[in-house]
């Protein structure tokens, strides 16, 4: 699945989200910048917990 630059997973542009939520665009982008790595780490930790570290490498 690919998205155009500036769209979220539902195809809404950041500006539209900003207008709908009354949150500035730069604030949304900043929150996204910090949320994505945190979310990836949490998912990785959960995956490791569920599957275990197989050490295939």
Secondary structure per residue as TSV (DSSP state, phi and psi in degrees):
chain	resnum	aa	ss	phi	psi
A	1	X	-	360.0	130.5
A	2	X	-	-124.6	150.1
A	3	X	-	-121.5	150.4
A	4	X	-	-72.9	152.9
A	5	X	T	-58.4	132.7
A	6	X	T	91.0	-1.6
A	7	X	B	-100.4	152.0
A	8	X	-	-94.5	-173.0
A	9	X	T	-65.1	-19.8
A	10	X	T	-98.0	7.1
A	11	X	S	82.3	10.3
A	12	X	-	-87.5	138.7
A	13	X	B	-76.5	150.0
A	14	X	H	-53.8	-39.6
A	15	X	H	-61.6	-39.9
A	16	X	H	-65.2	-40.4
A	17	X	H	-63.7	-41.8
A	18	X	H	-59.0	-45.9
A	19	X	H	-66.8	-39.6
A	20	X	H	-69.9	-32.1
A	21	X	H	-102.0	-7.9
A	22	X	T	62.7	33.8
A	23	X	-	-114.4	131.4
A	24	X	-	-58.1	146.8
A	25	X	H	-55.5	-46.9
A	26	X	H	-62.3	-34.1
A	27	X	H	-65.9	-43.6
A	28	X	H	-61.7	-44.7
A	29	X	H	-64.1	-39.2
A	30	X	H	-65.1	-44.4
A	31	X	H	-62.4	-40.1
A	32	X	H	-64.3	-41.3
A	33	X	H	-58.3	-39.2
A	34	X	H	-85.4	-29.4
A	35	X	H	-72.8	-40.3
A	36	X	H	-61.8	-50.8
A	37	X	H	-62.8	-37.4
A	38	X	H	-63.2	-44.6
A	39	X	H	-63.0	-42.2
A	40	X	H	-61.8	-42.4
A	41	X	H	-64.3	-43.7
A	42	X	H	-61.4	-43.0
A	43	X	H	-64.0	-41.7
A	44	X	H	-62.3	-43.2
A	45	X	H	-62.2	-43.2
A	46	X	H	-64.0	-43.6
A	47	X	H	-59.4	-46.1
A	48	X	H	-62.5	-39.9
A	49	X	H	-65.1	-41.1
A	50	X	H	-78.4	-42.1
A	51	X	H	-97.0	-31.4
A	52	X	-	88.4	161.0
A	53	X	-	-87.0	104.6
A	54	X	-	-77.5	-20.0
A	55	X	-	61.6	33.6
A	56	X	-	-78.0	71.6
A	57	X	-	-173.5	360.0
